[in-house]
Amino acid sequence: MIRLGGYNVHDADHLIRLDSANAPVGAYIDFVETLGGEASASVGRLDGLYRFDEHHAVGFSWYALKFSGHRSLSTQVDWGNQTYPIGTTVDSEIKFDVYKVNYQYSLFNREGVELGALVGLHVMGTSIGLNAAGINQARSESMTAPLPVWGLYASYDFTPRLSAYFNYQFFFVSYEGRVEGALQDFLLGLEYRVSEHFAVGTAFNRFGMKLEAKEDAFTLNYSSDWNGLMLYGSLYF
């Protein structure tokens, strides 16, 4: 199965903090409230599934998101070893490039009902940047983390044409005191089979993540959550 559609993210909330190793711990920056950042975005999203048999399958997903901000600051912002004073005009940006791949095992699969477990990787490339051209200050931080995920999935056929499904993935990681974080990704959908090989559907997605990454000179703290709505078409082979 190949599924291609539009993915609209809304109510996005981002909290960011970059601390320098030789400076006091800074305050979290609210991307929307402090930096005038966007809380919504619309992009394309690609998902797919290949079944080896009724029990074994491999799934994948890809999408990329970008949120931009522009504001004259009403409060001082400390970002790493840089200070952006009140009144400074700051352009900001947060970008995500998300790749997911997982192995699925069907624990129960018959009479239009399926329940299974999955394990895989959630690879998220994240970039966060602030730019104040008026005071000639700019800085960005980026990281790419292949995060292991576990989860559950299920589907139920109301009729031969109409079905519902969900997919829930999560992880908790702590690695040598340098990377700590957690993620939850929940997808709930409804699909109508127009023909043997084509279906249309809609799905609700809830995503949340917290991550702390330490380097020798800086520590990046980041948390984000959003709601998303998908409208798509699926091809079955």
N, C-alpha and C positions, 0 to 999 in steps of 0.2 A: 504494500500500500504506500502511495505517495500522497501527502496532504499539503496543499499550498493555499495560503490565505492571508488576510489582513489581520494584524495584531495591534489593537489599540490599548495602550497603557494609560491609566488615569489614577488620580489620587496618589501619585508617586511621592514618597517622603525619603529624603536623604539627609543623614547627619555625617559630617566629615570632620576630622581633626588630624593635623600633622604636627608632631612634637619633635623639636630638636633635642638631641641628647644632652646638650649643655645649656638648656633653657628650661624655665618652669613649664609644667604641663599646661597646655592651652585649653581653651574652652571649645566645645563642639560648635560647629557652624551649621546652621540650618540652611540648606541650599536654596529652598524656596523663599523663606522669610527673610534671611539675611542677604542673600545674593541675587534675589529676584529670579530664581531659576524656574524653569518650566516644570509642571507637575503632570504633563501628559505628552504622549508621543505616539505616532502611528507608523508602523513598519510592516514589511512582509515577514512571514514566518514559514519555514519549511520543516515538516515532520515526515517520518517514514517508518515502516516496519517490514521486516522480512521474516517469514515463518519457515523454519526448517521442517517442522511437523506440528502436531496439535499441542505439544508441550514446550518446544524450544523456539525462541525468536530473538531477534536483535532489533532494537529501535534506535532512532536518532532524531535530533532536533537541531535547528540553527535559526538564530535571529540576532539582529544588532540594534541597539538603542542609543539615542543621543539626546541629552537634555542640555539646553543652553540657558545662561543667565546673564542679565545686564542690569546693574543698579549703581546709583550713587550711595555709598555706605552711610547708614545712620548710626552705626556703631563701629568701633575699631575691630579689625579682624587680624588675628595672628595666625600665620600659615607657615609652619616650620620656623625658620630664622628670619622671616620677612614680616613686616608690620604694614598693614594697609589702614591709614588713618581715616577718621570720619570725613565724609565729603569726597573721598576718592571714588572715581568711576571705575568699576571692576567688571570685566567680562569673564565669565566662568563657563565651564563645560564638564559634563560627566558623560563618559561613553562606555558602553558594554558591548562585547562581542561574545556571544554565548554559543557553545557547542556542547551537545549532550549525546552520549552513546551509552546504551545499556543492554545487558543480557536479561531476558525475561524467561521465567519458567512458570508454566501454567500448572497450578496445583489441582484445579478442578475445571473441566471444560466439557460440558455436554448440555444438550437441550437449550441452547441459546443463553447459557450462563457460563461465565468464565471468571476465575479468581486466581491471581498469581502473585509471585514475588519477583523483585528485580534487583540487580546490582550493576553499577556502572560508574561513569565519570561525568562530572559536570565541569566543563572547562570554561571559565569566565575570564576574559581579558577586560580589565577595568582601567580607565584613565581618568584622572581628575586634575583639572588645571585652573589657575587663576591668572589673569593678566590685567595689569593696570598700566596702560600706555602713558598716562599723564605723569606718573612718577617713575616710569621706566623700571617696573618690577613685573616679573612673570615667573611662574613656577608650575610645573606639572609633575605628577607622580603616576606611575602605571605599574600594574602587576598582572601576571597571568598565573592562575592557579588551577591545576587539574585536581579537582576535589572529588573524593570517592563518595558515592551516594548509594543508599539503600531505599527500598520502597515497596509499595503494594500497588496493584492495579486490578480493575474489575470491569466487566461489561455485562449488559443485560439486554436481550432482544425482547422488546414489547410485542413486536410483530416481525415478520420476515423483512420488512423495510425500515422500521423505526427501532433505534437502539440508544441506550445511554451507557456512558463509561466514566471512569475516574482513574487518575494516576497520581500517586502521592510519593514524592521523593524527599529525602532528608539526609543531612550529615551533621556530625559534630567532630571537630578536629582540634588537636593540640599537638604541635610538633616542635620538640626541643626548645620550648619557650619562645620561639621566633614567630610562629604562626598559630593563631587561635581563631576559631570561628564556628558558625553554625548556619545552616541553610534549610529552608522548607519551601517546596514547590508543589502546589496542588492544582490539578486540572480536572474540571468536571464538564462533560460535554453531552450533547444530544445530536444524533446524526440520522439523516433520512436517505435511504438507498433509492436513488432515482431509477437506476438500472443495475444490471449485474456488475458493471465495471465502474459506475460513477455514483458518488454520494455528495450531498451537501450537509453542512452542519454548523453548529455554533458551540463555543465552549467558554467557560469562565476560568480564569487563572488567578491564583493568589500566590505571590512570591515574597519571601522575606529572607534577608541575609545580614549577618554581622561578621566582621572580619577585622583582626588586628595583625599587622605584619611589621616585624621589627627588623631594622637594619642597624649597622653600627652607629650611624649618625642620626637616624630619624626613625620614628614610629608612626605608622599610618593606621588610624582607626576609622572604620567606615561601616555604616549600617544603612540599609535601604529596604523599603517594602513598597509594593504596589499591587493594584488590581488590574487585570487585563481581560479583554474580550476579544475572541477570535471569531471570524466568519470565514469559511473555507470551502473548498471543494476537494474531494478525494478520488483518486484513481486506484482501482483494485485490479490486480493482475492474477 
